[in-house]
Amino acid sequence: MPELPPRRPLTNSEAPRIRRLDPTLIDQIAAGEVVERPASVVKELVENALDAGAERLRVELRDGGRSFLAVTDDGCGMTPEEARLALERHATSKLASSDDLRAITSFGFRGEALPAIASVSKLRLRTRARGREEAWEIQVDGGRRELDRAAAGPEGTRIEVAELFAHVPARRKFLKTDATEWSHVADWLARVALARPDVHFDVQRDGRPSLAWPAVENPVDRVAAVLSEEQAASLVPVSAAAGGVRVAGHVSRPDHHRGTAAGIHLYVNGRPVRDRLLRHALLDVYRDVLPRGRFPTAILFVELPTGAVDVNVHPAKWEVRFADPRAAHRALREAVRGALGERRWLGGAAAAAPHPPARDSSGFGTGPPGEARVADAPAGDWLFAQGAREPVPESLDAPPATAPLRFSDLQLVGQVLGTYLIVEGKDAVLMVDQHAAHWRAGSSARRCC
């Protein structure tokens, strides 16, 4: 291999020169970290509104947020002096010392979002602090302040962003179609709405109402509004605490699953996150419950002391770092496993009913949709787990059967919806959730080992 020629020393005229960057260029560089697409702008503005104590939010978009987006809130608002500071880099009301950085409870805290957004768009901020008689308006175009004056407006804040990336055309060309950009916005709004059922959300797309999620007291009602009533009905509650980590929320039953992981919503101290550790803990529980390539629906909140988690590891705040990752992983896994293990998927009542359940004209039980009911179901969690009994005969004169059912005594008739097995016994036809039965068998084998 030939030797490389020696490097020629640079002359003074050729030496690189270090210079201070222009403030507008600094903001545009920061925008590259914070502002990826319209959904990133909506995320930052909505988070600021929630930090300001908003109870009602209105989000408006045109052309997927490319040409125009706005977020209006009824939060505490800002004085003119605060509004000016909010458009300067590293100006925030959420941190005062390094101690605060180790105990962050707010969504935003970097003080970069507004100036970064204003550097790559046309931004108008109109705000009125609570108790003030007049509002204040500031307009910025590409980082240059063009208007700073008194205005009329209600208490709260409205921020409009027009022509996103107009001053950075190289970034603008990477935006996708309007429909794609809208889907990213809608996905993030769904995530934050699930975390804050106490806040009213109104969303308009291209001048028409698109999403409306009124504030509710029961989180399951918000799940029904954001996802669907069917998914809300499939959820079981999760609530457990161990090692200083508390896990709460809801996960889907084994008989309800999806083809993608889009239904998994994870939160750490109220913050939506994309955390591979927590996701792995969740999917590990469902590994023996669901068919390969199927995923659960989950809305899970992990709460732990602020000093046990670092949220300052990602510019867009999507990722966190745990002081004890194993404890967080174990807490979520055991919380979900415990919630699933306590629920019955076949058999309806918590204890064996003294009489057969009510039946409709079709002959099926009148229990909740999606739940297979068997007369005189056993008190255990699973139909074949603890010596299940055959269904009580319709005739009151016939004595109830007490012989336990065994799979070897049953004949497979078919399969329904890719989930339920139809099996025929001597005097009964049963539906068996094959995934639940498989999970139960695997759990029993693990306990035996």
C-alpha positions, 0 to 999 in steps of 0.5 A: 500500500503506497504511503500517503504524502505528508499534509501541507501546513495551512497558511494564514489565508487558508486557515479555517476561521471561527465566527459567531453564527447569526441568531436567525441561523442559530434558530434555524439550526434549532428548528432542524432538531425541534421542527420536523414537520407540521405535527412537530409544531402542533406538538410544541404548541399544544404542550405549551398550552397544557403547561399554561393550564388550558382546559379547552384547546382548538387546533386548526390546520390547512393543507396538512399544516403546511400552509397554516396551523393554529392552536388556541387555548384558554390558559393563563396567557402572557403579559406583553413582556412575557410574550416578547421573552417567549420568542427569545431563545432559552427563555422559559418559565419552567426552569430557574436552576439546575435543580429544576432540571432534575425534577421536570414536571412540565411538557416544555422546558428548553425554551427553544420551540417558539423562536425555532418555529418563528425562524422557519415560518410566519408566526403570529402570537396573540395573548392576554393574561388573566385579569388584564384588560387588553391582549398583545400581538406579535408577528414574526417572519423568518425570525424578524419581528415585524409587529409588536402592538396591543390588540383585542382578544380573550384571555389565553393564547393563540399562535398561528403558523403560516408557510412552514419552512418557507424560508428553508425550501430545502426542508419544505420539499421533504414534507409529504402529502397533505393527507400524510402530514394530517395523519401525523398530526391526528396521531399525536393529538390522539396520544395527548388527548388520551393522557388528558381526558380532562381537557376539551379538544376541538380540531378543524381540518381545512375549515371543517370540524374534524375531531371533537373530544369533550372533557370527561371524568372517566378515562375509558370514555375518552378512549371510546371517543379517540379510538373506538367504542369497540376498543374501549369495551375490550379493555381491562384496567391495570393498576399496580405499584412496585419498587417506587414505580406505579403503572396504571391504565388499560390493556386489551383482552387477548381476544382483541388484537391488531395488525400493527402496534399503532394502538400502543400508547405509553406515557412516563409521568404524563408525557407521551413517549416512544420507549423500546424498554416499556414496549418490550415489557408489554409485548413480552406479556402478550407473546404467548397470548396473541398470534405472531404478528398481532398486537394489543391495544394499550394505554399505560401510564408509568409514574415514578419520582422525577429524579428516577427518570431523565426527560432531557435526552431527546430534542423532541422529548420523545425519549426518556432515560430511567435510572433503573431500567430493569425496575421500570421494565419489571413493574410494567410487565408484572402489572399487565400480567397481573391484570390479564391473569385476574380476568376471565375470558370464558364464563361471565360471572365472578362466581358460578351462577345458581341458574343459567344466564338469560338467553335471547331468541337466538339461544345465546347469552345476553352478556357483554358483546364479545364475551362467550358465556357458559351456563354455570361457569366455574369460578376460576379464570379459565373455562378448563382451568379448574375442572369446568362443568358442563352447561346446566341442562335447560330442563329443570328436572335434569340433574346438573352434570358434575363430570369435568370436561376434558379436551380429549372428550371434545370434537373440533367442529371449526374456527370462528374469526380466527380466534374461537374454536367451536368444539362439540361435547356429548350434550353441549357445543362450546366456544373456546378462545384458543389464544387465552387457552394457549396462554393459560397452558403456558403459564401453568407450564412455567409455574410447574417448572 
